[in-house]
Amino acid sequence: MELLFIGLAGGAIISYYIFKKFTSVKRKNLTEKQSVVLLDKIKKVSKLITIEGEFAEIYHHENTKEKFLGLVTSKKKAIILINAKVHIGFDFRKIKMHTDTKKKVLVLSEFPRPEVFSIEPNLRFYDIQNGLLNKFSSEDLTEVNKEAKDHILQKIPESNLMQTANKEALEAVTLMQNLVETIGWKLDYTALKIPESTQNLIE
């Protein structure tokens, strides 16, 4: 009878440890899977636009060409009204972070600087003056469009768009926090330093 009792007790103990071990392994695999899913979710956000700015600029375009070995010059010029939309935000692919699977915490250690994602210019030409041997062509319109983008790009640092985007960084972190909490994790950004004003150029 005693042997039977000892056998049952021993079997129960062994069963308990076996159950505990498999439960622990299952929980660990689930946590690691959550970690991967979490990082994938954040990567899928990719680029987050937080600021849209509008510019209205008057741009003077002038081009001079030399003909006949430089003996004759021909000039064309135009006044261009540039209305442009600028989108600025954060590239989540540049975020530096790591996961603490035991505590189910995503630790955010570095946040990217705001960047110019796109410039969409709308051009209107005024006072177009073609030279006798130098006239505006379709290729010129492509070049002028590029010049317009470059012109607006140089104006961005003079505006307060980058500073405003930096202020929106905390909202971007809040978005990440919401994503993290959807699977029962926590976001730790106590070590995070929001970057100061920057003059990042369009990629």
N, C-alpha and C positions, 0 to 999 in steps of 0.2 A: 504493500500500500504506500509505504514511504517512497519507494523507488518510483512508483507511478506519479506521485505528487511532485517529486523532484524532476521527473522527466517532463511533466506538463509545464512546470514553472520554467525550466530551462528552455523549452520550446517557445514559450511565450516571450521570454526575454530575447531569444534569437530572432523571432519573428518581428519584434518591435524594432530592433536595430536594423534589420533588413528593410523594413518599411520606411524607417527614418532615412536610411541611406538613399533609397530610390526617390523618396519625396524631395530630399535635398538636391539630388541631381536634376530632377524635373524642374524644381524651382530655379535652379541656377541656369538651366537651358532657357527657361522662359524669360528670365531677367536679361540674359545675353541677347535673346531675340528681340526683346523690347528695346534694348540699347541700339541695335542695328536699325530697327524700324524708326526709332526716334531721330537718328542721324540722317536717315534717308528722307524723312519728312522735311527736315530743315534744309537739306540740299535741294529738294524739289522747289522750295520757295525761290531759290536762286537769287535773282535781282529784284529788290523791293524798291519801287519808286515812291518817294515820300514828298517830293517837291516838284511842282510844275510852275515854271516862270515864263513870263512873256516879255519880249523885247521889241521895241520899235526903234529902228536906227536908219539914218540916212547915210548911204555909202556912195562915195564918188569912185567910179571905175574909169580908168584911163589906160590906154594902150597905144604905144607908138612903134611903128615898124619902119625899118630902113629898106629902101628899094634902090636898085641899080647901084650896087656896091657902096651904099651909104650916101649917094649923091642926093637922094630924095627921101624925105621922111613923110609918113602919113599917120595922122593921129585919129583915134576914135575914142569917144568918151560918153558916159551916161551917168545920170544921177539915179540911184536905186533906193527905193524904200523897202527896208527889210522888216517884215513882221515875223518873228520867230518864237516857237515854243521850245522850251528847254526842260528836259526831265532829269532830275537828280535823285539819287538814292544810294542804296547799299547793296554790295555784292555778298550774299551770304556764303558763297563758296570760299571767301577769304577769312571767314570767322575761324578763330582758333579755340578749340574746346576739347574736353575729354569727359568720359563718363566714369562715375563711381557706381559700379553695378551692385555693390553690397548695400549702399545707402540709397540707391535709385536716385542719384543726383547727377545732373548735367552741369559741369563746371565750365563757365564761359570766361576765358582768360584774356581774349583780345577781340576787339570789334573793329571792322574795317572803316576807313575814312569814306566820306561821301564822294561819289563820282558822278560825272556827267555821262548819262546813258545815251541820250539822243538830243539832236538839235534839228528841228523841223522848220526850215525857213520858207517863207512865202515872199516872192520878189515882185516888185512893180517897178517898171522902168519909166523914167521921165527924162526929158531933154536929151534924147539919143542923138548923137552927132557922129555920123560915119565919115571916115576919111575918104579921100578920092580913091586911094589904093589900099584902104584898110577898113573893111566893113564888118559889122557884126554877123557872125555865123552861128549855126547850131552848136558847134564845138565851144564857141565863146560862152554860150549860156551855161554849159556844163562847168566851165572854168569859173564863171561868175558865181554860180551856186556854191562851189567849193570855197571861193573867197568869202562869200557871205557867212558860211558856217564858221570859218576861221575868225572872221571879224566878231561874230557873236561870242565865240569861245574866249576871245581876249577881253570881252566886256564882263564876263561872268565874275571874275575876281573883284571887280569894282562894285558889283551888286552885293546884296546880303544873302544871296541864295545858299551859299555854302554854310554860312553861320546858321541860317534857319534849318538847313538839313541836319546839322549837328544837334540842334535842339530836338529834332525828330528822332534821333537815335534811340532815345529811351522808349519811344513808342514801338520802335522796331524790336527792341529787347522784350517788351511786353507781349508782342506777337509771338515771339519765340517761347515765352513763358506759358502762354496759352496752349501752344502746340505740345509742350512738354507735359503739361498737366492733364492732357487728354488721355494719357496712358498711365497716370498715377505717379509720375516722376516730379522732381523739383528742379528748378533752375537756380544755380548759384552764380551770381554775377558780382559778388562783393569785391573781387579783384579787378573788376573791369574799370578801365579808364577811357571815358569818351574822348576821342581825339579832338584837338583844337581845330580852328578854321584851317581849311586846306584849299589848294588850287589844283586839284586833280584834273587832268585833261581827259577828253573823251577817248575811249579805247578804239 
